[in-house]
Amino acid sequence: MSELASESCYGACGKRPAERQRGRAMSRVPQARPAAVAAGERVDIAMTVNGTDVTVSVPPRVHLADVLREQLGLTGTHLGCEHGVCGMCTVLVDGEAARACLLFAVQCEGADVVTVEGLGSAEEQHPLQQAFSAHHGLQCGFCTPGMLMSSYDLLADGPKGTAVEPDELPVEMSGVLCRCTGYRGILAAVEDVAKQHPDGLPGPRNCGRRTLLGRGGGQPAAPEAEDIAPPPAPAEVRLPTGAPSATVEVRSALGVPVEKVWEVLDDFHRLADCLPGAQLVEVLDDDRYRGRATVALGPVKLAFDGLAQVVERVPDEHRLRVLAQGADTGGSTTQADIRLAAEPTADGGSVLRADAALFLSGRIAQFGRALAGDVSRRLFEQFAAVVEENARTGRASAVPAKPPGAFALLAGTVVARLRAALRRVRPRR
């Protein structure tokens, strides 16, 4: 069965050999729009998903897979490599197989999308689903949605599709990789369905108008949808149990009195202005605040919509504790327990202490514990510098207009690590 696993060249482009020549769904051209869209803006996309008309509001560089999973709650579309190689995220776009991790959602304006949920239901399974079960065409099951949608695309082309020869199946099905190497059962299931339906494969059995509601708030395109209010803010920020992904301790000497520093920390509007890449969106009750924060690390740009809550405020000790949580459309989430305190110094200045416990998941967690801590430390150092300027002038004019970029953050991290290494190797006198 090595010939099936070795055909990963097909996996890189997302199509069977014949599909590469025809172009098909992966080469969809987005419909013309009246104006360019800025990176931080959102675009309304109307499409049909499993027979339901939906409209989603997304940033221009969000992939179709993230919209299906996060906004429409269709988590049957699995994400594996996110490079178009493994085929786990295969869906049908206008009747053709496509890699949902390689398609931007904006390319699917007006498209008809079918996911594995639309193929069949528990009550009425599609013949492919029945065959996969009968031939045990799955082990861990992670590749199963991609295998089902790819095999449907293979066999759905009328009698021509179901006439595929058994010895051709390893190549034709090579666009989806099974990490369990359970290929024999998969090929047996596809061959069985091809023989049972010589006149053509039945269509999807679970497509029809229904409400699709996911974590991102996708909704059917109904006339009354425009009047739907945004979801209420959580009553409180809850931190996960267990050890944090990273911890940060920053001590910054400021040339302004501690009382001036506390004026900034005690005013959440001024405090938010000092956070690089952050924007205060809405003030809620119980010392809660909606906000948005953006961080760019090379090709990865994360825009978090979240909630912050002041859970402890001690003016006499110039001390503040804030819990925060946020999520971006790509599935990254971050939660933090942040403690800020200002202490006076003998020269009339002050020291700003920032201690944070960070809990990360999704793409942002892939940076690793050490790098996440280093980047967060650089952000807090920038924050302290802007707090000093804000306390000195009473204005937020020194706040960076753009979110911190990869070069500034990583260059500072590299320099700090080199200095630490030199201190370790420097001979003692």
VMD Tcl script that draws the C-alpha trace (Angstrom):
set ca {
  {0.00 0.00 0.00}
  {3.07 2.26 -0.18}
  {2.00 3.55 -3.61}
  {-0.96 5.29 -1.95}
  {1.08 7.04 0.69}
  {3.79 8.01 -1.82}
  {1.42 10.06 -3.99}
  {1.76 13.12 -1.77}
  {2.59 15.22 -4.84}
  {-1.13 15.15 -5.57}
  {-1.83 16.14 -1.99}
  {0.21 19.32 -2.42}
  {-2.14 20.71 -5.06}
  {-5.37 19.27 -3.66}
  {-6.64 17.45 -6.73}
  {-6.51 14.11 -8.42}
  {-4.29 14.06 -11.57}
  {-7.20 14.82 -13.90}
  {-8.34 17.64 -11.65}
  {-4.99 19.40 -11.98}
  {-5.50 19.67 -15.72}
  {-9.08 20.91 -15.48}
  {-8.35 23.59 -12.87}
  {-11.59 23.05 -10.94}
  {-12.47 24.43 -7.55}
  {-9.06 25.26 -6.13}
  {-8.56 27.90 -8.84}
  {-11.75 29.80 -8.02}
  {-11.43 33.50 -8.78}
  {-13.13 35.76 -6.23}
  {-15.91 37.95 -7.56}
  {-14.97 41.54 -8.21}
  {-15.55 43.91 -5.30}
  {-16.15 47.65 -5.54}
  {-13.14 48.59 -3.39}
  {-10.04 47.15 -1.77}
  {-10.39 45.73 1.73}
  {-7.93 46.72 4.43}
  {-6.27 43.91 6.38}
  {-8.06 44.77 9.61}
  {-11.53 45.10 8.07}
  {-14.20 42.42 7.64}
  {-16.07 41.35 4.53}
  {-19.60 39.95 4.32}
  {-19.59 36.68 2.38}
  {-22.82 35.05 1.16}
  {-22.69 31.39 0.19}
  {-24.66 28.16 0.45}
  {-23.38 25.57 2.91}
  {-25.00 22.13 2.93}
  {-28.12 23.59 1.33}
  {-28.43 26.53 3.73}
  {-27.88 30.13 2.65}
  {-25.48 31.79 5.09}
  {-23.78 35.14 5.40}
  {-20.59 35.44 7.43}
  {-18.47 38.46 8.29}
  {-14.79 37.60 8.04}
  {-11.34 39.20 7.66}
  {-10.11 38.94 4.05}
  {-7.36 36.40 4.80}
  {-9.42 33.87 6.78}
  {-9.59 30.44 5.21}
  {-12.79 28.61 4.38}
  {-11.91 25.83 6.85}
  {-11.78 28.28 9.76}
  {-15.13 29.79 8.77}
  {-16.76 26.35 8.55}
  {-15.41 25.26 11.92}
  {-15.42 28.46 13.97}
  {-18.35 30.44 12.60}
  {-20.72 27.76 11.34}
  {-19.92 25.02 13.85}
  {-19.20 22.42 11.12}
  {-16.26 20.77 12.85}
  {-16.40 17.67 10.66}
  {-13.98 19.48 8.36}
  {-10.70 18.59 10.04}
  {-7.49 20.60 9.91}
  {-4.21 18.71 9.71}
  {-1.16 20.19 8.03}
  {-2.87 23.47 6.95}
  {-0.56 23.45 3.91}
  {-2.80 21.60 1.46}
  {-0.82 18.35 1.71}
  {-2.75 15.98 4.00}
  {-6.24 16.48 2.52}
  {-8.08 16.29 5.86}
  {-10.01 19.49 5.08}
  {-11.37 18.39 1.68}
  {-14.85 19.77 0.92}
  {-16.89 20.27 -2.23}
  {-17.05 23.78 -3.70}
  {-19.52 24.09 -6.56}
  {-19.43 20.29 -6.86}
  {-15.64 19.99 -7.03}
  {-13.18 18.79 -4.37}
  {-11.15 21.58 -2.79}
  {-8.78 22.10 0.10}
  {-10.62 24.29 2.60}
  {-7.31 25.29 4.24}
  {-6.07 26.80 0.96}
  {-9.22 28.67 -0.04}
  {-9.87 32.10 1.38}
  {-13.47 32.52 2.44}
  {-13.74 35.63 0.23}
  {-13.12 33.40 -2.80}
  {-16.35 31.55 -2.00}
  {-18.78 34.43 -2.52}
  {-21.88 32.85 -4.06}
  {-20.40 29.34 -3.94}
  {-22.21 26.12 -3.07}
  {-20.19 24.35 -0.36}
  {-20.82 20.80 0.88}
  {-19.01 19.42 3.93}
  {-19.01 15.93 5.38}
  {-22.02 16.91 7.52}
  {-24.02 17.37 4.32}
  {-23.05 13.96 2.95}
  {-25.37 12.08 5.27}
  {-26.83 11.96 8.77}
  {-26.83 9.35 11.52}
  {-30.40 8.46 10.53}
  {-29.74 8.40 6.77}
  {-26.13 7.63 5.97}
  {-24.71 8.03 2.50}
  {-23.62 4.75 0.81}
  {-19.99 5.85 1.23}
  {-20.45 6.26 4.96}
  {-22.12 2.86 5.19}
  {-19.27 1.25 3.22}
  {-16.56 2.88 5.35}
  {-18.28 1.43 8.41}
  {-18.74 -2.02 6.89}
  {-15.12 -2.29 5.69}
  {-13.66 -0.55 8.77}
  {-12.23 2.17 6.56}
  {-11.07 4.14 9.58}
  {-8.93 3.80 12.67}
  {-8.48 7.03 14.58}
  {-11.00 8.64 12.19}
  {-9.13 11.90 11.72}
  {-8.73 11.47 7.96}
  {-12.22 10.01 7.47}
  {-14.04 13.28 6.50}
  {-11.39 14.05 3.89}
  {-11.46 10.48 2.58}
  {-15.25 10.54 2.32}
  {-15.39 13.85 0.45}
  {-12.49 12.93 -1.85}
  {-14.04 9.54 -2.70}
  {-17.41 11.23 -3.31}
  {-15.72 13.61 -5.76}
  {-14.09 10.64 -7.46}
  {-17.26 8.58 -7.88}
  {-19.86 11.34 -8.42}
  {-19.10 11.86 -12.10}
  {-21.95 9.57 -13.23}
  {-21.19 6.11 -14.68}
  {-17.75 7.39 -15.69}
  {-16.89 8.02 -12.05}
  {-18.09 4.69 -10.65}
  {-16.33 2.85 -13.49}
  {-12.95 3.51 -11.87}
  {-10.74 0.42 -11.92}
  {-9.61 -1.02 -8.54}
  {-5.95 -0.75 -9.50}
  {-6.45 2.98 -10.16}
  {-7.83 3.68 -6.69}
  {-4.47 4.09 -4.87}
  {-3.53 6.96 -7.18}
  {-7.03 8.45 -7.37}
  {-7.37 8.48 -3.57}
  {-3.81 9.59 -2.86}
  {-4.78 13.18 -2.12}
  {-5.73 12.35 1.47}
  {-3.15 10.85 3.81}
  {-4.09 8.41 6.58}
  {-1.78 8.72 9.58}
  {-2.91 5.26 10.76}
  {-2.02 3.75 7.32}
  {-5.46 2.13 7.21}
  {-5.63 2.34 3.43}
  {-6.83 -1.20 2.64}
  {-10.20 -0.77 4.33}
  {-10.64 2.65 2.73}
  {-9.94 1.37 -0.79}
  {-12.18 -1.64 -0.24}
  {-15.04 0.65 0.80}
  {-14.65 2.90 -2.24}
  {-14.43 -0.09 -4.59}
  {-17.54 -1.60 -3.01}
  {-19.59 1.59 -3.52}
  {-18.41 1.89 -7.13}
  {-19.65 -1.65 -7.85}
  {-22.99 -1.10 -6.08}
  {-23.81 2.05 -8.08}
  {-22.77 1.45 -11.69}
  {-25.17 4.12 -12.94}
  {-23.77 6.87 -10.75}
  {-23.31 7.75 -7.11}
  {-26.31 9.12 -5.12}
  {-26.03 12.76 -4.12}
  {-25.56 14.14 -0.58}
  {-28.41 13.16 1.74}
  {-28.21 15.78 4.45}
  {-28.36 19.09 2.61}
  {-31.28 21.40 3.39}
  {-32.13 24.68 4.98}
  {-31.30 24.74 8.67}
  {-29.77 27.07 11.24}
  {-25.98 27.00 11.36}
  {-24.64 28.58 14.51}
  {-21.03 28.19 15.60}
  {-18.67 29.84 18.04}
  {-18.07 32.70 15.63}
  {-21.75 33.58 15.19}
  {-22.39 32.57 11.58}
  {-26.09 32.75 10.69}
  {-28.50 32.02 7.84}
  {-29.08 34.87 5.43}
  {-32.64 35.63 6.49}
  {-34.20 39.11 6.34}
  {-34.40 39.35 10.11}
  {-30.74 38.38 10.54}
  {-29.67 42.02 10.30}
  {-31.46 42.76 13.57}
  {-29.75 40.02 15.57}
  {-27.95 41.54 18.54}
  {-24.35 40.57 19.31}
  {-23.95 37.81 21.90}
  {-23.82 39.06 25.49}
  {-20.42 39.38 27.10}
  {-19.46 36.64 29.57}
  {-20.24 37.43 33.19}
  {-16.59 36.95 34.10}
  {-13.25 35.86 32.71}
  {-12.43 32.28 33.67}
  {-8.87 31.02 33.55}
  {-8.13 27.38 32.76}
  {-6.75 25.09 35.41}
  {-3.23 23.73 35.25}
  {0.14 25.31 34.59}
  {0.24 28.39 32.32}
  {1.84 28.24 28.87}
  {4.29 30.96 29.86}
  {4.97 33.40 32.68}
  {6.37 36.90 32.43}
  {8.02 39.12 35.03}
  {9.06 42.61 33.91}
  {10.54 45.39 36.08}
  {10.80 48.80 34.39}
  {12.33 51.90 35.95}
  {10.25 55.01 35.15}
  {11.33 58.60 35.54}
  {7.95 59.80 36.83}
  {6.43 59.76 40.36}
  {4.44 56.73 41.41}
  {1.27 58.85 41.78}
  {1.43 59.79 38.08}
  {1.92 56.17 37.09}
  {-1.07 55.14 39.16}
  {-3.25 57.74 37.45}
  {-2.60 55.86 34.20}
  {-3.15 52.38 35.67}
  {-6.32 53.44 37.46}
  {-7.93 54.82 34.27}
  {-8.69 51.87 32.00}
  {-9.04 54.12 28.95}
  {-5.51 55.42 29.42}
  {-4.28 51.97 30.35}
  {-5.67 50.45 27.14}
  {-4.06 53.24 25.12}
  {-0.69 52.10 26.42}
  {-1.05 48.51 25.24}
  {0.70 48.03 21.86}
  {-1.78 47.02 19.18}
  {-4.77 47.22 21.55}
  {-8.06 49.05 21.13}
  {-10.81 49.57 23.70}
  {-14.15 48.81 22.02}
  {-16.81 48.95 24.73}
  {-17.07 49.66 28.46}
  {-19.34 47.20 30.30}
  {-20.54 47.03 33.86}
  {-18.66 45.41 36.79}
  {-15.30 46.77 35.59}
  {-15.43 44.74 32.36}
  {-14.17 45.93 28.99}
  {-14.44 44.64 25.44}
  {-11.34 45.12 23.35}
  {-9.33 44.10 20.33}
  {-5.60 43.40 20.13}
  {-3.38 42.65 17.14}
  {0.06 41.04 17.10}
  {2.06 40.19 13.97}
  {4.75 37.51 13.96}
  {6.12 37.10 10.45}
  {3.37 35.58 8.27}
  {1.12 35.01 11.28}
  {-1.04 37.98 12.17}
  {-3.39 37.44 15.08}
  {-6.32 39.75 15.80}
  {-7.99 38.95 19.10}
  {-11.46 40.05 20.14}
  {-11.78 39.66 23.87}
  {-12.82 40.71 27.32}
  {-10.83 42.19 30.20}
  {-12.01 42.41 33.77}
  {-10.42 44.28 36.66}
  {-10.75 41.91 39.62}
  {-8.55 43.76 42.10}
  {-7.78 47.46 42.52}
  {-5.77 48.70 45.54}
  {-5.12 52.46 45.26}
  {-3.13 52.72 48.51}
  {-0.65 50.15 47.20}
  {-0.86 51.30 43.55}
  {-1.72 47.75 42.58}
  {-4.05 46.35 39.90}
  {-5.00 42.85 38.78}
  {-6.66 42.20 35.40}
  {-7.96 38.95 33.91}
  {-8.23 38.86 30.13}
  {-9.30 36.44 27.44}
  {-9.43 36.68 23.67}
  {-9.82 34.62 20.51}
  {-9.10 35.17 16.85}
  {-10.96 33.75 13.85}
  {-8.19 31.25 13.21}
  {-8.88 29.38 16.40}
  {-6.12 30.81 18.58}
  {-7.14 31.70 22.11}
  {-5.25 33.43 24.87}
  {-6.06 34.04 28.51}
  {-3.98 35.98 30.99}
  {-3.74 36.82 34.67}
  {-1.97 40.19 34.75}
  {-0.75 41.93 37.90}
  {0.49 45.53 37.66}
  {2.02 47.50 40.52}
  {3.92 50.76 40.82}
  {6.48 51.34 43.59}
  {8.27 54.60 44.49}
  {12.05 54.94 44.28}
  {14.42 57.08 46.33}
  {15.10 59.47 43.44}
  {11.43 60.41 43.06}
  {10.81 58.05 40.19}
  {9.06 54.69 40.25}
  {9.32 51.06 39.23}
  {6.50 49.43 37.29}
  {6.10 45.71 37.99}
  {4.24 43.56 35.48}
  {3.68 39.88 36.24}
  {1.57 37.73 33.92}
  {0.55 34.10 33.60}
  {-0.39 33.28 30.00}
  {-2.59 30.42 28.78}
  {-2.34 29.88 25.02}
  {-4.00 27.50 22.55}
  {-4.26 27.21 18.77}
  {-1.70 28.64 16.34}
  {-0.27 31.04 18.89}
  {0.61 28.13 21.19}
  {2.79 26.64 18.43}
  {5.39 29.34 18.98}
  {6.52 27.43 22.06}
  {6.70 28.33 25.72}
  {10.06 30.13 25.54}
  {9.26 32.26 22.49}
  {5.78 33.12 23.78}
  {7.34 34.31 27.03}
  {10.01 36.34 25.23}
  {7.52 38.04 22.92}
  {5.17 38.81 25.81}
  {8.07 40.26 27.78}
  {8.92 42.60 24.90}
  {5.27 43.71 24.74}
  {5.27 44.56 28.44}
  {8.53 46.50 28.03}
  {6.92 48.55 25.26}
  {3.87 48.98 27.46}
  {6.00 50.37 30.31}
  {7.67 52.89 28.00}
  {4.29 54.20 26.82}
  {2.97 54.31 30.41}
  {5.91 56.54 31.34}
  {5.24 58.91 28.44}
  {1.51 58.94 29.16}
  {2.13 59.68 32.84}
  {4.58 62.44 31.95}
  {2.46 64.23 29.36}
  {-1.09 63.12 30.15}
  {-1.53 62.21 26.49}
  {-1.49 58.96 24.57}
  {0.40 60.44 21.63}
  {3.33 58.08 22.19}
  {1.21 54.98 21.65}
  {2.37 53.01 18.56}
  {-0.08 53.54 15.71}
  {0.49 50.02 14.44}
  {0.63 46.71 16.29}
  {4.12 45.45 17.11}
  {5.66 43.57 14.22}
  {7.81 40.49 13.99}
  {11.14 42.27 13.47}
  {10.85 44.57 16.47}
  {9.71 41.79 18.78}
  {12.04 39.04 17.63}
  {15.08 41.29 17.20}
  {14.74 42.42 20.79}
  {14.33 38.82 21.89}
  {17.47 37.71 20.04}
  {19.53 40.59 21.47}
  {18.33 39.80 25.00}
  {19.25 36.13 24.60}
  {22.70 36.96 23.21}
  {23.38 39.26 26.13}
  {22.32 36.56 28.57}
  {24.57 34.04 26.84}
  {27.55 36.41 26.95}
  {27.02 36.97 30.66}
  {27.10 33.21 31.23}
  {30.36 32.66 29.29}
  {32.19 35.81 30.48}
  {35.13 34.68 32.64}
  {35.19 35.71 36.23}
  {37.99 37.99 37.41}
}
mol new
graphics top color blue
foreach p $ca { graphics top sphere $p radius 0.5 }
foreach p [lrange $ca 0 end-1] q [lrange $ca 1 end] { graphics top cylinder $p $q radius 0.2 }
display resetview
